[in-house]
């Protein structure tokens, strides 16, 4: 069992460093992008573009430090296929490097019909399980992971994501007054740790760069005004 206690980490500074890395690596881009909800977003975050060893190692470092700072307690990590698989593995490696050695597991999309069979790979799912994913747009992936974890007799306890978009979720194509993160927290009763939030991105845009960044700030701010959730 691992108790990930609070560490001496400035979470605000950590979030700003992460946004800077994401922008400089081209993982966080600006323009016009259609979201799963059908909205035209002025920014897009694609964790799949942490696509080499150095970038992925830095991403895992941010996850691990955010988790240590959060004080969330958990016994193991679960990575949902597909993006969650390398995330779970590299975050487990980084946590071990920082002195918190935790087992991890992930699922296959298709059951294996030879060898050990089944859809789960890695350590047996047990205790309080932390799900590691990139973003949470509708909570659908979280619900799928929760079902897998419960079926194994373990407890889906928390979710770690890279970026909280802090925007309204949709139910049956209709905007609701809560975000996917708020749904997971309040309806599913799980803790959520995000390395950075949309508010952190807006702060970064307001303090860095010239005219181009100001334009991005205006567009992202307008998007949040239209689709953002009340965090109160």
N, C-alpha and C positions, 0 to 999 in steps of 0.2 A: 504494500500500500504506500502510496506517495502522497504527502501533503505538500502541495506547492505553495509555500508561504510567500508573503509580500516581500519584495526586495527593494533596495534603494535605487529605484529607477524613476526618472522624471517621465511620466507617461505622455505629457504634452510634448516634450522634446523628442521622445521616441516616435510619436505620431508624425511630427514634422520631418524628422529624418527619413521616415518611411515614405512619406509623400514625395519628398525630394528624390529618393532613389527610384520610385515608381515612374515619376515624370522623366527623369534623366535616362532611364532604361527603356523608355517608350512603352512601358506597361500601362501607364495611365495616359490616355491620349485625349485630345480635344478636337471637336468638329461636330458632326451630326451623326448620331448612332441610334438605331431603333432598338429599344429594349424588349424583353419578353412580354411586357405589358402593352407594347405597341406605342410607347411614348418615344418622342425624338429627344434624346438626351445630348447635352453639349459636351459630355465626357464619357469615356468608356474605360473600364478597368479589366484587363485580361491577364490573369495570373499565369496563363499558359506561356506568356512571353518572358517569364523568368526561365529562360530556355538554355542556360549553360550552367556549369558547376558553380561558378563564382556568384551568379545572380541567385541561384536556388539556395546556395549556402547563406547568403545575406537575408533572403526571405525567411528561412528557417530561424535565423538568429532573431529577427524581429518577432516572429511568433513566440519563440521561447521566452524572450525578455518580457513581452506583453503578458504572457501567461504567469510568469513568476511574479510580476508586479500586481496582477489581478487578485492574487490570493485564492483563486479557485482551486478546490481540492479535487483530485481525480486519481484513479488507480491505473488507467491505461488509455491509449489513444486508438481511435478508429478512423480510417480514411475511406470515405465512400468512393467507389469507382466513378469516373476515372481520375479526375484531377486531384481527388483527396488522397490517392495512393502515394505519389511522391511526396506530398505535403506531410502525411503522417510519418513516413519513414524518415525524412530529413529533420522534422521537428523532434522526433524521438532521439535522433543522433545528437542534435544540438542541446536538448535538455540533459542528456547524459553527459555531454561535455561540460555543462554547467553544474553538474552534481546531482541531477534528478533523473535517475535511470528508470524509465517506464516501458512496459511491454506495449506492442502495437499490433494491430490487425487491420485487414481490409477485406473488401468483398469483390468477387467477380460478378460481372453482369450475367454471364452464362455459367451454369453449373458444370463442373468438371465430371466427366463420366468414367474416368480411369484414375489409377493411383489412389490418393486419399479421398477423391471425390468432393462434392459439396461446393459451396460458393464462398466460404470463408477461408482466409489464408492468414497465417501468423499465430500470435498468442491466442489462447482461448478467451472469449469475451466473458469478463466477469467483473464484479464490483462496479464502481462509478466510472462510466466511460465518457471520455471527451471526444467529440466529433470534430475533426479538422477539415475545413473546406475553404474555398477562396472567397466567395461572396454569398449572400443570401438574398435572393430576389423575391421568392414566393414562399419559402419554407417547405417546398415540396421535397427537396433532397433531404432536408432534416427529418421530415416525417418518414421517409423511406428508411433512413439510417436507424431511426428510433424503433421501427418495426423489427429490423434485423437484430438489433441489440436486445430488445425485449424477448424475442423468440429464443435467443440464446440464454436467457435467464439472467442477464445483466441489467444494469440501471443506466439509461441514457441521462447523463447528468449535466453536461455543458457542451457548448459549441464554440469553437474558435474560428474566426474569419479574418481575412486581411482588411476588408473595407466594408464599413456599414454605410450604405447609401442614404440612410435616414429618410426614405421616401415611402409614400403610401403603397401598401400591397394592393393586389386586386383579387377579388373573389368573383368567379364566374364573369370575368370581364368588366367588373365594376370596381371603382376605387373605394377603398375602405379607409377609416381614420387611423389605422395603425400600420406600422411597418412589419416586414417579415421578422425582423429581430424582436420587435415588441410582441408579436404573436408567439414566438418561441419562448420568450421570457414569461409572459403573463398567462397565455393559454396552455402551453405545454409544461410550464414550471421549470424550465431549464435556465441556467446561467449562460450568458454570452460574453465572450471576450473578443473585441475587435481591435486590431492594431491601430487603425485610424478610422475616422468618420468623415462624412461629407463636410462637417464643420471644420475639420482639420485641413481639408483641401482648400476650402474658402480662405482660411487664415493664411495658408501658404501662398495662394494666388494674390492676396492683398499685400503681402510683404516682400514678394520676390518678382524680379523682372520689370519690364517697362510697359509700353503701350499694349503689346500683345497679351501679356498676362492680365492687364486691366480689363481687356475685352473678354477674356476667358472668365474672369471673376464676375463680370456683369451677367454673362450668359448662365453661368452655373448658379449664381445667386437668384436669378429670375426663375430658373428651373426649380430650385428649392422652394421659392416662394409659392410656386404653383402646385408642387407635388410633395413638399416636405411634410413631415409629421411633427406634432407637438411632443417634445421630449419631456415636458413637465409631468 
